Amino acid sequence: MSDLEDRLKTIVRADPGLMQVMTTVRGLGLNDWRIFSGAVYQSVWNAVTGRAAGYGIKDYDLGYFDPDTSWDAEDAVIRKVAGAFEPPLREMVEVRNQARVHLWFEGRFGEPYEALTGTDEALGRFVAPAFAVGVRLEPDGEVSVAAPFGLEDVFEMVLRPNPDRPKAKGWSKAVDNARARWPEIRVIDA
């Protein structure tokens, strides 16, 4: 295990909101789930900059993988997850079946998206390596980490486009949103 992974696990465990979400989701029996993107990298940025846990976190992205790609199946999971939380977390946990993303992604973001075979595979398609970090609270209480691009960009507060895909059409918006809350970030547009 790397020092950065150890640091990430310590930061995750010190964030009461993130731990509450993961503890609750762990009990729901979802297949191949992860909390990823904002709630994870933003927790790191808060720790690195000395901000309070939870600062700037707008939502908790919860991905899971169910081969049943019907809207009804995903909606049932969305309702199950919502029922497990009280406000404000109920409104903050955003659930998406990663097996369905290819059905709606192009219509929403204007980019093609091949079907996924698992939740961790989605991380490799995120717009920036710093965003491509997922965590899960395992049954034994261990925090597992998935980070296909490593953790250096997250801890160095670097935003660069994902090298394995074209620059996202929403890149400028993503950068502006991040800079508004964490002006310390460094952006590499190449």
N, C-alpha and C positions, 0 to 999 in steps of 0.2 A: 504494500500500500504506500502511495506517495505521501510526502509531507503535505502537499496541497489537498489531497483527498482527506487526510486526517483533519486539516484545518476546516475544510468544508463541512465535514461531519460535526465538528465542534460548533460551528456557526449554526448549522441546522438545529442541533439539539438545544441551543441557547435561544432560539426564536420560538416563543410560546405559541404564536398563531400557526406557524408552519408545523410544529409538533402536534398541535391539536388536530389540524387537518389530517396529517398523516396517520395519527393514532385512530381517528374516526374511520378514515377510508380503509385502513388495514382490516378493520372489523366487518367490512361490507362484502368481502369475498369477490371482489372484482378481479378479472383475469388480466395479468400482465400490466399492472397499473404503475404510473409514476406521477409525481408532482414535478412539473418542469417549467422552464422559462422564467418569467418574471419573479415569482415568489422565491426562486432559488438564487438566480444571479443578483437580484436586488438585495437579498439577505446578505450575500457576500459583500456587495458594495457598501451596505450600511455598516458592516463590521470593519471594513477597510478604512472607511472615512470617519468612524466614530459616531455614526448616527444611531438612533435607537432602533432596536429590532422592530420590524413592521413599518418603518418609515417608507412612504412612497409606494407601498405594495397595494395595488388596486384589485388584484384577484389572485386566485390559486388555480392554475391550469392543471386539471386532472385528466390525463390520458389513460385509456385502458384499451384492450383489444378483444373484440368479440367478433367472430366470423359472421354472425348474423348482422347484416348491414341494413336491415330494415329500420325505418325511422321509429316504428313502434318499440322495437327492442332498445334503441338508444334512449328514447323518451322514458321508458320504464326505469332505466338506470339513472337518468337525470333526476327523476322524481324520487327514487330511492336515496340518492345522495343528498338531495335537498332535505328530505325528511330526517336525515341523520344529524343535521346542524340546526342551531338556533341562529337568528339574525345577530350580527351582520354576516357571519360566515356563510349562512345559507345563500345569500346573494353573491358572495365573493368566490365560491367554488364553481368553476366553469368546467363542465364535463364534456369530453368528446371521445367517441369511439374512433380510434385511429384506423380501424378497418373501413370506416365510412368517409374519411377525409377526401379521398379522390373523387367522391361523388359530388362534392360541393365546392372544393377549393378553387377551381378555375373560374367558376361563376362569381365567386366572391373576391378573388384576388387577381384575376386575369392572367394566371399562369397555369400551365398544365401540371398535373400531379399524378404520378404513377401510384397504383395501389400499394399499400404497405403490407408487410408480413408480420409485424410486431410493433409494439409501442416504442422500443428503443430505436428502431430504424427511423422513426420520425425525427429524432434529434439531429440526424445527419442532414436534414433538409431545412432546418431553421435558418433564418436570414443571417445570423452571425454566430461564430463559434462561442462567444460569451453567453449567448442565449441557449445554447445546445447542451444544457445540463439538466439531468433528471435525478430525483431521489425517491426512495421508497423505504418505508419502515417495514422491515421483514418480521415474520412471525417470532423470531428469537430476539427481537428488539434492536438488531443491528440496522444501521442506515446503509443501504446500498446506493451506489452512485453509478450513473451512466453519463459519460462525457466523451463522445467520439472524437472531439478535437482537443481533448485535454482540458486542463483548468487554468492554464497560464493567462489567457485573455481575461477570464473572469477576475482573477486576483489582481491583475495589472490594470484593470478597468479599461481595457482596450475593446473598441468596437471596430470590427472589420467585416466586410462581406464574407459569407460562406464561400470558400474557395471551390467547392464542389457543385456550385449552381450559379446561374446568372444572378447578378445583383437584383434583389427583390424590388418590385415596383414600389413598395412602401418603405424602401430603405430610408429616405430622407425623413419621413414621418417617425420612423422608429428611432432614428438618431435624435431628432428634436425632442421627442417624448423623454428619452433617457437623459439628455442634457438638461432639460428643465428641472429634473429632480436631483441629478448627480452631475453638476457642471465639471467635476474633476475628470470625467471620462476623456479618453483620448480616442479620436476617430481616425482610422486609416481607411481611406476610400478606395485604395487600389485593390 
